[in-house]
Amino acid sequence: VLDVVLDPAFLPAVRQRADRLRQALEQMIPNHDNLFEEVRGSGLLLGLKMKVESRPFVAHLREAGLLTVAGGDNVVRIVPPLIIEDSHIAEAVETISKAARSYDPDKAA
């Protein structure tokens, strides 16, 4: 593991994946502007600021197969591993988007 982290190409690759994740989330927001306000954070430590309470949506995401964490009352924290692959980024953003389409904040417990 240490060899991977010490590889000179490791951190630039992490930055590229972080940029891809942020960009994908930012492109998703206009499709669900009733729920999401903005992307916050740095690198792969990102949060989706919500216009509604985040905890019920985090539970909805868990049911959809994506583990996230509520941050405060209105942020969904997204903290993938440093070795996340592009296919995982696409899958995560699609899962969030699909969950947002099926989510009704008025019926959330």
C-alpha positions in Angstrom: 0.0 0.0 0.0 2.8 2.4 0.9 4.3 1.9 -2.6 1.1 3.0 -4.2 0.8 6.2 -2.1 4.5 7.0 -2.7 4.2 6.6 -6.4 4.7 10.1 -8.0 1.6 9.6 -10.2 -0.7 8.7 -7.3 -1.7 12.2 -6.1 -2.2 13.7 -9.6 -4.5 10.8 -10.3 -6.4 11.4 -7.1 -6.8 15.1 -8.1 -8.1 14.1 -11.5 -10.7 11.7 -10.1 -11.7 14.4 -7.5 -12.2 16.9 -10.4 -14.3 14.3 -12.3 -16.5 13.6 -9.3 -17.0 17.3 -8.6 -17.8 18.0 -12.2 -20.3 15.1 -12.5 -22.1 16.2 -9.3 -22.2 19.8 -10.4 -23.7 18.7 -13.8 -26.3 16.6 -11.9 -27.6 19.4 -9.7 -29.6 21.3 -12.4 -31.6 18.1 -13.0 -32.6 18.0 -9.3 -32.6 21.6 -8.3 -35.6 21.0 -6.0 -33.3 18.9 -3.8 -29.7 20.1 -4.3 -28.1 23.5 -4.0 -24.4 23.1 -4.6 -21.3 21.0 -4.2 -19.0 21.8 -1.3 -15.6 20.6 -0.2 -12.2 19.8 -1.5 -10.6 16.9 -3.3 -12.6 13.7 -2.7 -14.1 15.0 0.5 -17.3 16.5 -1.0 -20.7 17.4 0.2 -24.0 18.0 -1.6 -25.8 20.9 0.1 -29.5 20.1 0.0 -32.5 22.3 0.1 -34.2 19.8 2.4 -33.1 17.8 5.4 -30.3 15.4 4.4 -30.8 12.5 6.9 -33.9 11.0 5.2 -32.1 11.3 1.8 -29.0 9.6 3.1 -31.3 6.7 4.3 -32.9 6.7 0.8 -29.4 6.5 -0.8 -28.5 3.6 1.5 -31.6 1.7 0.3 -30.4 2.4 -3.3 -27.0 0.8 -2.4 -24.9 3.9 -1.8 -23.4 4.7 1.5 -23.1 8.4 2.4 -23.1 10.3 5.6 -25.3 13.2 6.7 -23.3 16.3 7.6 -25.3 18.7 9.7 -29.0 19.1 8.8 -28.6 19.7 5.0 -25.4 18.1 3.6 -24.8 14.7 2.2 -21.2 13.8 2.6 -19.5 11.9 -0.2 -16.2 10.4 0.8 -15.0 7.8 -1.6 -11.7 6.0 -1.3 -8.6 7.5 -2.9 -8.5 4.6 -5.4 -12.0 5.2 -6.8 -12.2 4.5 -10.5 -14.1 6.5 -13.1 -16.6 3.7 -13.5 -17.4 4.0 -9.7 -17.8 7.8 -10.0 -20.3 7.3 -12.8 -22.1 4.7 -10.9 -22.3 6.8 -7.7 -23.5 9.9 -9.5 -26.1 7.8 -11.4 -27.3 6.2 -8.2 -27.6 9.7 -6.5 -29.5 11.0 -9.6 -31.8 8.0 -9.7 -32.5 8.2 -6.0 -33.3 11.9 -6.3 -35.8 11.2 -9.1 -37.6 8.8 -6.8 -37.3 10.8 -3.6 -40.3 12.7 -2.1 -39.2 14.9 0.8 -42.8 15.3 1.9 -43.1 11.6 2.5 -39.6 11.1 4.0 -39.6 10.0 7.6 
